[in-house]
Structure formats: structure tokens, C-alpha cells
Amino acid sequence: MSARPLAPQSTIDLATRAGPVLILVVIVLVFGLLTPSFLAAESLSNTAKQASFIGIAAVGMVFVLLTAGIDLSVGSVMYLAPLVAGLLMRDAGLGVAAALGVCVLTGAALGALNALFIVGLRVVPFVATLATLFLFRGFGAWLTQSRQLDFPDAIRGFGLASVLGVPVPILVFAAVAVAAHVVLRHTAFGRHIYAFGNDPAAAVKAGLPVRRVQAAVYVISGTLAALAGFVVISQIGRLDAGFGRGREFDVIAAAVLGGASLFGGIGGAGSAVIGALTIQAVKAGLVFAGINLYLQPLIQGAVILFAVFFDGLREARLRALRRRVIRPRGV
């Protein structure tokens, strides 16, 4: 008996699920064909290393997107949290480990402030985090008077180190992604996040701690944005007034391009990994291919637009599947 051909709907469903991975593979292959040096081991390692900080922040963004929220303040948190740690390193003599702890705790506090506005005061997430985007960056500019802050040389020892040949930023990214995967897929908290994102009203009726869950995801986002900022600073050793500006768009694009949905309830840690690698592969590939510097933002914007368009198609497909599932038999 010959095998039945794959139904068109099954093909669409498969493409919907595997789309982010296919996009990444196509991008890597296209740039590899244009410039074979793009596929060199050192080049791919550098791409992964440069994607690490966006990926770390994107993991936090996935938590927020799963609840159908948004966090526009991540770029400013990436700026302010390492700034606080750097000032203490300079003025109080903190070591790298202590500075990392201060940075992460500052990010958690900034995330908690977002949670206060969104959960406590019922401000729409877009509006609340847009306001804190300017608030956090403005506070950082006031602290430094917009002057560059140079970090002690010891911090670069952390950012440029490697373990068994693997750069520390990649290891940190991998550890964050694995931890997030475990939390989302194998804990009650993770199940509560998905339940809230899929149907907030049903989650409330089921007695889930929805306010606590919603607040927690913004704290997680702030924490990981701060960690991402520290990872970058540990590689370059300095921070200026423009640091982190606009990175929120890269982070959101990475999460959505990797498979997380702006409508909530869909995505995981793998979304951040795939999306961050895709974003960085596009940036690195454009440089390798010698694309005009002024055209590069246009191409990057087109990739982001495609990600949002694909997310809309996926959501429409899922709505159609839900209607088909709940339709009474025989109708």
C-alpha cells in the first residue's frame, strides 16, 4: 500500500511550527553561498557570541510575550543596571562577581517597578514600559551627565574568557536558555504562564495566581536584560550614553522571529535562541556580503517585518484550528 500524500493543512501546520528554524537555515545558507568565509568556524563562533546578549534578553522577553505583554524598557535596563554596577566598581571597589550581583539585582528591581505599574496600577504594558524606557535612561544620563564610564580592566577578563574553548558569553546564554526551558516546561509556574497567556479569563476562574505570574515575568525580563547588558560591558569595558538604545527592538524581534507570539501563549526558550541567532546571522551576513551600510537597516527591518507578518499568519491559523476543534460533530 502506497503512503498517503501529506495533506496541505498538515504541510501548513508543519511549516508553521518549523518556520523559525527554516528561516535561520535559509539565511545561513544564502550568506554562506554569497561569501563562503561566513561559514568558517571562527565566523560562526563570533556570530553566536555576538548573539548571546540579545538572546539572554530575548529569553526574558519570551516570558513577557507568553502573557501577551510587552517590555519596551529592556534597552534602558541594559544601560542602567550595568551603569549602577560600574559606578560601584569605580567608587566602592566592588569585584566582578559582586558587580554582577548588583547588576542583576538592579535589573530585578527595575522589572519590579514595571510590574508595579502594570499589575498594581493597571497601566497598559505598552504605555508603562514605554514610560520606563525614558525614565530609566534619563536617570542613567543624570547619574553620568552623559559621560562615558570606563570599567576596571578586570571585567574584561570575564567577558573575554572561555571554558574548553567556548566563550563565556555563549556559556551564560546557554545556561539561561536551559534554565528558562526547565522553568517553562517542567514547573507549575511555567504552566501558569502558558495558561494565563492562552486564556486569562479561564486562568482567573481556575484560581491561578495570575497577578503574581504577570508581575514575575516583568521581574524576570528586567533581570535578564541587566545580565545581557553586563555580558556586553564585560567584552567592551565601557558604557556611553547611547549604550543599549534601540536594543528593545532587536530583543522583541528575536523573540518573535524565533517563534514566540505577540498574542501570548506560544513560545519558549528555544524561540529566543533561534531568533537571536537569526538576527545576528543577518547582521553578520550583510557585513560579510559587503552590503551598503545604508541598506543594512532596511534589510534588517524587512526581516523584522516578515517575523511579525509570520506571527500574524500563525495566529490566524491557530484560531482556525481552534474553531475546527470546537465545532460540534456533524456540522
Secondary structure, DSSP 4 states (H G I P E B T S, - for coil): -PPPPPPHHHHHHHHHHHHHHHHHHHHHHHHHHH-GGGGSHHHHHHHHHHHHHHHHHHHHHHHHHHTT---TTHHHHHHHHHHHHHHHHHHH---HHHHHHHHHHHHHHHHHHHHIIIIIS---HHHHHHHHHHHHHHHHHHHHTT--EEPPTHHHHHHT-EETTEEHHHHHHHHHHHHHHHHHHHSHHHHHHHHHHH-HHHHHHTT--HHHHHHHHHHHHHHHHHHHHHHHHHHH-EE-TTTTTTHHHHHHHHHHHTT--TTSS---HHHHHHHHHHHHHHHHHHHHTT--TTTHHHHHHHHHHHHHHHHHHHHHHHHHHHHHHHSPTT-
